[in-house]
């Protein structure tokens, strides 16, 4: 059945933006609908045969054109597009012959090539109306692309979309309350402390200055984009950093685990059921730390990202929206090495788009399954530290006021888990890619993001500085509107790696 969206791109011209576009399209349609060679070809399958099989099955063909797309040269100095065996050219030529719905996507200020600049079999491409996608307005531009695909090709987005999915989040939530009932979200109710927390807060902390053990650094000197061979050779536990303002990334082992909580786990919710086995097949690295204020400020400055003042805080009774608050002024003191807060899910998505484009490498948010897998780090207990966790091991609201820090701490303040990842429990909640579901019935078993159904809520994980200890459990789940900002919610990123 011809139901695919095919993404055509040149790796050394637009791979970062291509992956960002892929992620957003998967979120709106499905992983099975959108094909991109890096993510769509299984190990051991013939690369060429698989690509052309996918071209024959697609309805929509996207041609991503960056500044170097037309004049990229091979080792002999010849334009690659002039080579009859060039994969980009072969794919486009096949799409034109099949008279597919082709959309050129112009990125990073690229212009549409004229017919005389193209090989004869690609001249018709110049007649196709293109869409510009820019860093500073990525969300708006990608929404326009999704609308064009949906309108012209009648591809259904992520299952049924009732009327309340198209109206503001607050009104939609009221519709959910009156029409289909509701689940007890973290961002609607809070619990009182329990007595799992023990011991005083440490008298002093480590500086948390993004330190990485020297023997764990893969690309010596940091700031080096991994090559394809690097990606294949890098091992679990090793870390890398691909630009000055990029986060440190640590490779995690590929494996499987049981997601969710058992029925006898204290303070659990039914939203953590049923427990199910998840097998993560793809290799990836995860942010060693949460994205910091310093890193987010660098993104805002470089991309022109428009920030909106207004951030929610918990009053112990209700959420209060404070118009004067923002990621630069969350209501408590922060340094550049603290995790950024007062950022929405949409802000986080814009950050990973910028990071992908900056490095030409595929950065993204963690899926909910990946998040829990990394948080557990091989454990099956409520916390990665065992059956209990204390304020000497994480930043959260302790059982007594003496254990409450009333704000974030520097990333890396506490010891990492067994995978070498810091602050997976406490400090700030972290946005995940997935849409909210009230339970795990029908959840993916391969670790991919669950992006079908209603996405008026997005998943958050991990608990925060302002939460009681039971919210820090590895299985604990929460959610919030994708355009909402909270003073205890931030994010960390993942990086897809090539298979060995």
C-alpha positions as CSV (number, residue, x, y, z in Angstrom):
1,X,0.0,0.0,0.0
2,X,1.4,3.4,-1.0
3,X,1.1,5.2,2.3
4,X,4.6,6.4,3.0
5,X,6.2,9.8,3.4
6,X,9.8,9.6,2.0
7,X,12.5,12.0,3.1
8,X,15.2,12.6,0.5
9,X,18.3,14.5,1.7
10,X,22.0,14.8,1.2
11,X,23.8,13.8,4.4
12,X,26.6,16.4,4.3
13,X,24.1,19.1,3.4
14,X,21.1,18.7,5.7
15,X,21.2,15.6,7.8
16,X,20.6,17.4,11.1
17,X,17.5,19.3,9.8
18,X,16.4,16.2,8.0
19,X,16.3,14.2,11.3
20,X,14.5,17.1,13.1
21,X,11.8,17.1,10.3
22,X,11.6,13.3,10.5
23,X,11.0,13.4,14.3
24,X,8.2,15.9,14.0
25,X,6.5,14.0,11.1
26,X,6.7,10.8,13.1
27,X,5.0,12.6,16.0
28,X,2.2,13.7,13.7
29,X,1.8,10.6,11.6
30,X,3.6,7.4,12.7
31,X,7.0,5.8,12.6
32,X,5.6,3.3,10.1
33,X,4.4,6.1,7.7
34,X,7.6,8.2,7.6
35,X,10.8,6.7,5.9
36,X,14.3,8.1,6.3
37,X,17.2,5.8,5.4
38,X,19.1,6.2,8.7
39,X,16.1,5.2,10.8
40,X,14.1,3.1,8.3
41,X,16.6,0.4,7.2
42,X,17.0,-2.6,9.5
43,X,20.5,-4.1,10.0
44,X,21.4,-6.7,7.4
45,X,19.0,-5.4,4.8
46,X,20.2,-4.3,1.3
47,X,20.5,-0.5,1.4
48,X,19.8,0.2,-2.3
49,X,16.9,-2.3,-2.6
50,X,15.2,-1.1,0.5
51,X,15.4,2.6,-0.5
52,X,13.8,2.0,-3.9
53,X,11.2,-0.3,-2.4
54,X,10.2,2.6,-0.2
55,X,10.1,5.1,-3.0
56,X,7.6,2.8,-4.8
57,X,5.4,2.7,-1.7
58,X,5.3,6.4,-0.9
59,X,2.6,9.0,-1.5
60,X,4.6,12.1,-0.4
61,X,8.2,12.7,-1.4
62,X,10.1,15.4,0.4
63,X,13.3,16.8,-1.1
64,X,15.3,18.6,1.6
65,X,17.6,21.3,-0.1
66,X,20.3,23.0,1.9
67,X,22.9,25.6,0.8
68,X,25.3,22.9,-0.5
69,X,22.7,20.6,-2.1
70,X,23.2,21.7,-5.7
71,X,27.0,22.2,-5.8
72,X,28.2,19.4,-3.4
73,X,31.2,17.7,-5.1
74,X,32.7,14.2,-5.0
75,X,36.4,13.4,-4.7
76,X,37.0,14.2,-8.4
77,X,35.5,17.7,-8.1
78,X,32.4,16.7,-10.1
79,X,29.0,17.9,-8.9
80,X,27.4,14.9,-7.2
81,X,24.0,15.7,-8.7
82,X,25.5,15.2,-12.1
83,X,26.5,11.6,-11.3
84,X,23.9,9.2,-12.7
85,X,24.5,6.9,-9.8
86,X,24.1,9.5,-7.1
87,X,21.5,8.2,-4.7
88,X,19.8,11.6,-4.2
89,X,19.4,12.0,-7.9
90,X,18.2,8.4,-8.4
91,X,15.5,8.8,-5.7
92,X,14.2,12.1,-7.0
93,X,14.2,10.8,-10.6
94,X,12.2,7.8,-9.6
95,X,9.7,10.0,-7.7
96,X,9.3,12.3,-10.7
97,X,8.7,9.4,-13.0
98,X,6.0,8.0,-10.7
99,X,4.4,11.5,-10.6
100,X,4.4,11.5,-6.8
101,X,3.4,14.5,-4.7
102,X,6.9,16.1,-4.3
103,X,7.6,19.0,-1.9
104,X,11.0,20.7,-2.0
105,X,11.9,21.9,1.5
106,X,14.4,24.8,1.5
107,X,16.5,25.1,4.7
108,X,19.2,27.4,6.0
109,X,18.5,30.1,3.4
110,X,18.8,27.7,0.4
111,X,17.2,28.7,-2.9
112,X,15.2,26.6,-5.3
113,X,17.5,25.5,-8.2
114,X,16.4,26.4,-11.7
115,X,15.8,23.8,-14.4
116,X,18.9,24.7,-16.3
117,X,21.0,24.0,-13.2
118,X,19.6,20.4,-12.9
119,X,20.3,17.3,-14.8
120,X,17.7,16.6,-17.5
121,X,15.9,13.9,-15.5
122,X,15.4,16.3,-12.6
123,X,14.4,19.5,-14.5
124,X,10.7,19.0,-13.5
125,X,11.7,19.4,-9.8
126,X,12.2,23.1,-10.5
127,X,8.5,23.4,-11.2
128,X,7.4,22.2,-7.8
129,X,6.4,24.7,-5.2
130,X,8.7,24.6,-2.2
131,X,8.3,25.3,1.5
132,X,10.9,27.2,3.5
133,X,11.8,25.9,7.0
134,X,13.8,28.1,9.2
135,X,15.4,27.6,12.7
136,X,13.7,30.7,14.2
137,X,10.2,29.6,13.2
138,X,10.6,25.9,13.0
139,X,7.4,25.0,14.8
140,X,5.3,27.3,12.6
141,X,7.0,26.1,9.4
142,X,6.7,22.4,10.2
143,X,3.1,22.8,11.1
144,X,2.5,24.3,7.7
145,X,4.3,21.3,6.1
146,X,2.2,18.9,8.1
147,X,-1.0,20.7,7.0
148,X,0.0,20.6,3.4
149,X,0.7,16.8,3.5
150,X,-2.5,16.1,5.3
151,X,-4.7,18.3,3.0
152,X,-3.3,17.1,-0.3
153,X,-2.7,13.4,0.5
154,X,-5.4,12.7,3.0
155,X,-3.1,10.9,5.3
156,X,-4.7,10.5,8.7
157,X,-2.6,12.0,11.5
158,X,-1.9,9.8,14.5
159,X,-5.3,8.1,14.6
160,X,-8.6,9.9,15.1
161,X,-8.5,13.5,16.0
162,X,-11.7,14.7,17.7
163,X,-12.7,18.3,17.9
164,X,-11.1,19.0,21.3
165,X,-7.6,18.1,19.8
166,X,-7.8,21.3,17.8
167,X,-8.7,23.8,20.5
168,X,-6.6,25.3,23.3
169,X,-5.2,22.9,25.9
170,X,-7.2,24.3,28.8
171,X,-10.5,24.0,27.0
172,X,-9.5,20.6,25.7
173,X,-8.8,19.4,29.3
174,X,-12.2,20.6,30.4
175,X,-13.7,18.6,27.6
176,X,-11.7,15.5,28.7
177,X,-13.0,16.0,32.3
178,X,-16.7,16.2,31.3
179,X,-16.6,13.8,28.3
180,X,-14.3,10.9,28.9
181,X,-13.2,11.2,32.5
182,X,-9.7,12.0,33.6
183,X,-6.5,10.5,35.1
184,X,-4.8,12.0,38.1
185,X,-2.0,13.9,36.5
186,X,0.9,15.2,38.6
187,X,0.3,18.7,37.3
188,X,-3.2,18.7,38.8
189,X,-2.6,17.2,42.3
190,X,0.2,16.6,44.7
191,X,0.9,14.3,47.6
192,X,2.2,14.9,51.1
193,X,5.7,13.8,52.0
194,X,6.5,10.3,53.3
195,X,9.3,9.1,55.5
196,X,11.5,7.4,52.9
197,X,13.8,10.4,53.0
198,X,16.5,10.1,55.7
199,X,19.5,12.0,56.8
200,X,20.5,15.7,56.5
201,X,21.4,17.5,53.3
202,X,25.1,17.4,52.6
203,X,27.0,20.4,54.0
204,X,28.6,21.0,50.7
205,X,28.2,19.7,47.1
206,X,30.5,19.1,44.2
207,X,30.7,22.0,41.9
208,X,28.8,20.2,39.2
209,X,30.8,21.9,36.4
210,X,29.9,19.3,33.7
211,X,32.9,17.2,34.7
212,X,33.5,14.0,32.8
213,X,36.2,11.5,33.8
214,X,39.2,11.7,31.5
215,X,39.1,8.0,30.8
216,X,35.5,8.2,29.7
217,X,36.0,10.9,27.0
218,X,35.9,9.4,23.5
219,X,36.7,12.4,21.3
220,X,39.7,13.9,23.1
221,X,39.5,17.7,23.3
222,X,35.7,17.5,22.9
223,X,34.0,19.7,20.4
224,X,34.5,17.1,17.6
225,X,31.5,15.8,15.6
226,X,31.6,12.1,15.6
227,X,32.4,10.5,12.2
228,X,30.4,7.4,11.0
229,X,33.3,5.2,12.1
230,X,33.5,6.9,15.5
231,X,29.8,6.2,16.0
232,X,30.4,2.5,15.3
233,X,33.4,2.3,17.5
234,X,32.2,4.3,20.6
235,X,31.4,2.1,23.5
236,X,28.8,2.2,26.3
237,X,30.0,4.5,29.1
238,X,32.1,6.7,26.8
239,X,31.2,10.3,26.4
240,X,31.5,12.9,23.7
241,X,30.6,16.6,23.0
242,X,30.1,17.8,19.5
243,X,30.3,21.6,19.8
244,X,31.3,24.3,22.3
245,X,27.8,24.7,23.6
246,X,26.7,21.1,23.1
247,X,25.8,18.9,26.0
248,X,28.0,16.0,27.1
249,X,26.5,12.8,25.8
250,X,27.2,9.3,27.2
251,X,26.6,6.1,25.3
252,X,24.2,3.7,27.1
253,X,24.2,-0.1,26.5
254,X,21.5,-1.6,24.3
255,X,19.3,-3.9,26.3
256,X,15.8,-4.7,27.5
257,X,13.9,-4.1,30.8
258,X,10.5,-4.4,32.4
259,X,8.7,-1.0,32.2
260,X,6.2,0.1,34.8
261,X,5.7,-0.7,38.5
262,X,4.5,-3.9,40.2
263,X,1.2,-3.8,42.0
264,X,2.9,-3.9,45.4
265,X,5.1,-0.9,44.9
266,X,4.3,1.8,47.4
267,X,2.8,5.1,46.3
268,X,2.3,3.8,42.7
269,X,-0.4,4.9,40.3
270,X,-2.4,2.7,37.9
271,X,-1.0,4.8,35.1
272,X,2.2,2.8,35.6
273,X,0.4,-0.4,34.6
274,X,0.6,-2.9,33.1
275,X,4.2,-3.8,33.4
276,X,5.6,-4.9,30.1
277,X,8.9,-5.9,28.6
278,X,10.6,-3.4,26.3
279,X,13.6,-4.2,24.0
280,X,15.6,-1.3,22.8
281,X,17.3,-2.3,19.6
282,X,18.8,1.0,18.4
283,X,22.0,2.5,19.8
284,X,21.8,5.9,21.4
285,X,23.6,8.3,23.7
286,X,21.9,10.3,26.4
287,X,22.7,13.7,27.9
288,X,25.0,13.1,30.9
289,X,23.3,16.0,32.5
290,X,20.1,17.9,32.1
291,X,20.3,20.8,29.6
292,X,21.7,23.7,31.5
293,X,20.7,27.4,31.7
294,X,24.0,28.3,30.0
295,X,23.3,25.8,27.1
296,X,19.8,27.0,26.6
297,X,20.8,30.6,26.6
298,X,23.4,29.8,23.9
299,X,20.6,28.3,21.8
300,X,18.3,31.3,22.2
301,X,21.1,33.7,21.2
302,X,22.2,31.6,18.2
303,X,18.8,30.7,16.8
304,X,16.7,33.8,17.6
305,X,14.2,31.5,19.4
306,X,11.4,33.7,20.8
307,X,10.9,33.2,24.5
308,X,7.6,33.9,26.2
309,X,7.4,35.2,29.8
310,X,5.0,33.3,32.1
311,X,5.8,30.3,34.2
312,X,3.8,28.1,36.5
313,X,4.7,27.3,40.1
314,X,3.0,25.0,42.6
315,X,1.5,26.8,45.7
316,X,0.9,23.5,47.5
317,X,-2.8,23.8,46.6
318,X,-2.8,24.8,42.9
319,X,-0.7,25.9,39.9
320,X,-0.3,29.6,39.7
321,X,0.8,31.2,36.4
322,X,3.2,34.1,37.0
323,X,3.5,36.3,33.9
324,X,6.8,37.9,35.0
325,X,8.6,34.6,35.3
326,X,10.8,33.0,32.6
327,X,13.7,30.6,32.2
328,X,15.9,33.6,33.0
329,X,13.9,34.5,36.1
330,X,12.2,31.3,37.5
331,X,11.7,32.7,41.0
332,X,14.8,31.3,42.6
333,X,18.5,31.8,42.1
334,X,20.3,29.9,39.4
335,X,23.7,29.8,37.8
336,X,24.6,28.8,34.3
337,X,25.3,25.2,35.4
338,X,21.8,24.7,36.8
339,X,19.2,22.9,34.7
340,X,17.1,25.2,32.7
341,X,13.4,25.4,33.8
342,X,10.3,27.3,32.6
343,X,10.7,25.7,29.2
344,X,7.8,24.1,27.4
345,X,7.8,20.8,25.5
346,X,7.7,22.9,22.3
347,X,10.7,24.9,23.5
348,X,12.6,21.6,24.1
349,X,11.7,20.4,20.6
350,X,13.0,23.7,19.1
351,X,16.2,23.2,21.0
352,X,16.9,19.7,19.6
353,X,16.1,21.0,16.1
354,X,18.7,23.7,16.5
355,X,21.2,21.2,18.0
356,X,20.7,18.8,15.2
357,X,21.1,21.5,12.6
358,X,24.2,22.9,14.3
359,X,26.0,19.5,14.5
360,X,24.4,17.9,11.4
361,X,23.7,14.9,13.7
362,X,20.4,13.5,14.9
363,X,19.6,14.9,18.4
364,X,16.1,14.5,19.9
365,X,14.2,14.1,23.2
366,X,14.2,10.7,24.9
367,X,11.2,8.5,24.4
368,X,9.4,7.6,27.6
369,X,10.7,4.0,27.5
370,X,14.3,5.2,26.9
371,X,13.9,7.5,29.8
372,X,12.8,4.8,32.3
373,X,15.4,2.4,30.9
374,X,18.2,4.9,31.6
375,X,16.7,5.9,34.9
376,X,16.7,2.3,36.1
377,X,20.1,1.6,34.8
378,X,19.7,-2.1,35.3
379,X,17.8,-1.9,38.6
380,X,14.3,-3.2,39.3
381,X,13.8,-1.3,42.6
382,X,11.7,1.8,43.0
383,X,14.8,4.0,42.8
384,X,18.1,3.5,41.0
385,X,19.6,3.7,44.5
386,X,17.5,0.8,45.8
387,X,14.3,0.8,47.8
388,X,15.0,4.2,49.2
389,X,16.6,7.5,48.2
390,X,17.7,10.4,50.4
391,X,18.4,14.1,50.0
392,X,22.1,13.2,50.0
393,X,21.5,11.4,46.8
394,X,19.0,13.7,44.9
395,X,17.4,17.1,45.1
396,X,13.8,16.9,46.2
397,X,11.4,18.1,48.9
398,X,12.5,16.1,52.0
399,X,10.3,15.0,54.8
400,X,11.5,17.9,56.9
401,X,12.1,21.5,56.0
402,X,15.8,21.1,56.7
403,X,16.0,18.8,53.7
404,X,14.4,21.2,51.3
405,X,16.6,23.3,49.0
406,X,13.7,25.3,47.5
407,X,15.3,25.4,44.0
408,X,17.5,23.6,41.6
409,X,21.1,22.5,42.2
410,X,24.0,22.4,39.8
411,X,23.9,19.5,37.4
412,X,26.2,16.7,38.5
413,X,25.9,17.7,42.2
414,X,25.0,14.1,43.2
415,X,26.5,10.7,42.2
416,X,25.5,9.3,38.8
417,X,23.6,6.1,38.3
418,X,25.2,2.8,37.0
419,X,25.0,4.1,33.4
420,X,27.0,7.3,34.4
421,X,24.0,9.6,34.0
422,X,23.2,12.3,36.6
423,X,20.0,13.6,38.1
424,X,17.6,11.2,36.5
425,X,15.7,11.3,39.8
426,X,15.0,14.8,41.2
427,X,16.2,18.3,40.4
428,X,13.8,18.9,37.5
429,X,11.1,16.9,35.7
430,X,12.2,16.1,32.1
431,X,10.0,16.3,29.0
432,X,9.9,13.1,26.9
433,X,8.8,12.7,23.3
434,X,5.6,10.7,24.0
435,X,2.0,11.7,24.1
436,X,0.3,11.0,27.4
437,X,-1.7,7.8,27.8
438,X,-3.6,6.8,31.0
439,X,-1.9,3.4,31.1
440,X,0.5,1.1,29.1
441,X,-2.1,-0.9,27.2
442,X,-1.0,-1.0,23.6
443,X,2.4,0.7,24.4
444,X,5.3,0.1,21.9
445,X,7.6,-2.8,22.9
446,X,10.6,-1.5,21.0
447,X,11.4,1.6,23.0
448,X,10.0,4.0,20.3
449,X,7.9,7.0,21.2
450,X,4.2,6.5,21.6
451,X,2.9,9.4,19.5
452,X,-0.6,8.2,18.4
453,X,-3.8,9.2,20.1
454,X,-4.4,12.5,21.8
455,X,-1.3,14.7,22.2
456,X,-2.8,17.6,24.2
457,X,-0.6,16.3,27.0
458,X,3.1,15.3,26.8
459,X,5.0,13.1,29.2
460,X,7.3,14.3,31.9
461,X,9.5,12.0,34.0
462,X,11.8,12.1,37.1
463,X,10.4,14.3,39.8
464,X,11.9,17.6,40.9
465,X,13.3,19.8,43.7
466,X,9.8,20.7,44.7
467,X,8.4,17.1,44.9
468,X,8.0,14.5,47.6
469,X,10.1,11.5,47.3
470,X,7.6,9.1,45.8
471,X,7.5,11.1,42.6
472,X,11.2,10.3,42.1
473,X,10.5,6.6,41.6
474,X,11.8,5.3,38.2
475,X,8.2,4.2,37.2
476,X,6.5,7.5,38.2
477,X,4.8,9.3,35.4
478,X,3.4,12.8,34.8
479,X,2.3,15.0,32.0
480,X,1.7,18.6,31.0
481,X,0.4,20.7,28.0
482,X,3.1,21.0,25.3
483,X,3.0,24.8,25.5
484,X,3.0,25.1,29.3
485,X,6.1,26.2,31.2
486,X,6.7,25.1,34.8
487,X,9.4,26.2,37.3
488,X,10.4,22.6,38.0
489,X,10.4,21.2,34.5
490,X,13.4,21.0,32.1
491,X,14.7,18.4,29.7
492,X,17.7,16.4,28.6
493,X,18.5,15.1,25.1
494,X,19.3,11.9,23.3
495,X,21.5,11.3,20.2
496,X,20.8,8.4,17.8
497,X,23.9,6.5,16.8
498,X,24.6,4.2,13.9
499,X,24.4,0.5,14.4
500,X,27.6,-1.5,14.6
